[in-house]
């Protein structure tokens, strides 16, 4: 081989070596294999006024996660739940969300129950790019709370309107009083209800508000309402305030139809108000709940008291698991996949999310209390 050829071969070898070093040095390394448990948070009122609902929702999530983990978890990884008490309070829920997002590094959060909790958590979840699925929060404000915020529970834009139609339809009310707490949930549902009543030609004869965190006496508000002589009182409030209001209305001799919201779907109200709860009417989102789910909840709770949001909490855990099995624990991929959920058949019914992370539609059951028992309302 001539010296010229030797030089050419040497140059080619050097070029190939340099090219190889460049290629393997610039080639992206394989993504690390995800191992260990997948952390998921839960926030809800585990103590306080609405604790019965929060604990019931927690039990439903536990049922779902126990079954998921028993079947192998998420592609071999177990779900590790971290439960936090939001106390139906925005500030407390925000603190819980900060911990879950920034310290525990959760992949997603199921919760919260009260709208004030979820609205306070939303900015924290958005900043941390952590998905929230609420099984109970219904304030219309949540529709614009962020790209990572979902709920498999209907917005009060549905409920407030349907309550107004019920009030002026089957309940035959024309002159209506409103007694409502000052929470995000109460404010959202009241606004829609009042607007719909006026659109239907009804009259709002009195509007009274109270702070459900501090008020233990509603006689002043009820006395003003009694003087306005309404046909019906729309009374969206949480459990303890509802018990106080119903009892004091009876003491004042206020014989008028009471109509409430989904927060009244708490056995604590009938137990606490006793005879004062007789004849009340309220709406709750339809959630058929399978016999299997009801039996499992009864075994876990030791009773048959399934509250508002428990079927949805169970579904939220299972929807998350389904998405994570396909896309892992990458929060952005989970978020994107949730927007594509359509006609998921859960124990609460068919679930499809719209562009706001809301349910695309909602059906409601109408309940009343007769002889101390909650039954279906029949006009």
Phi, psi and omega in degrees: 000131182290161179298326180296317180294322179299318179296319180297315179298318181297317180297317180298316179300316181298317180298317179296321178296314180298318180296321179294316179299316180297316184296309184286335178285329183266344181295127181297140180288154180298144179298138180297141179288128181286128179226170178080174183291154173262119183274128177231134181265159172224132175231131178189168181285099180267350173222163175095196188306319187250022184300327181300321178289313181299316181291325177294317177296319179300317179298321179295318177296318179301318178302312182297313184292322177301317180292318180299312181294324180296329181270012176110000177071214180258096181052045178091351180259133179281149173273127177251111181274140175238113186261132180233144179271115179269346176056020183057035185226131183300312183296318180294318179294323178297319178297318179297319180295320177303316180296312183297317184283313190265337181252308181283340179057051180289156178278325181204167178230131171262119183141178358262196178270294182290143182299324179299323178296307186294320178297325179287329180282332189306311181298327180290317178294319179299313181296321181273359182054052178241127181291138170244133168238113179267133179267358185220326187301132188232002181302133177303336181297338181291340180298333180244024185280344178153165184286337183261007186255122180232164171206138176257034178228138188290148176292150177290354172297333173280307189296316182300320180291316181293327177294321179295318178297320178296316182300314184271349180263264184298331180269354171054040178264143176240319178255114192237136174253150178238127176236112189219150176283173185256024178279171178298321179296308181301315182297319182293315183287324179297316183301312181294318181299310183297317179299319182289320178302313180296321179294330180275357179093010178278173182234130174268110186268344179199143175227114180237141181236162177205157178271109184290347179279333186238336186284126176241005183216121181246016184295324179298311180295318182291326178295318178295320179294319180301321181293335181279351177053060179281160172277334186207147175244119174272121193228068176286117182201165177275176193305304186297317179294324179296316179300314179299311183297316181295318179296315183288330176296320179294319179298325181276000180071029182274093183265089183210155180291131174256133177238129183235181181255189186295340178293345178283353179280058182226116182306337179301329183291311180295320179295317185283323183274338178061229183296337180292343179272352183299127176088354178296154179232141176210160177256148173215143179303137178295129177215090189305323180057120181290159177299324179297316179296315180299318180294318180294319178295318180298320179293323182285320185272337185082011177202179182255021186271079176276121184263175175308134173091346182294315175300322180292325178295317177299314179295321180301317179296319182287324176295316177303315181298317180299316180292318181292329177297328181273326189236005179073203185259016176288116189296324180292320178293323177297313179302312181298322181289326180297324178296342181264359179294125181217131177058036173291125183267099180253182180288344178266359181119198180276133185239124173223137180260141176266191185292347177260002184080013178263163170293145183282341181203169181208140173241148184234145170264146177250125184243154174218168179247125178224127182054039176078010181234145177277125181225169175292138178280132176232115182295000000 
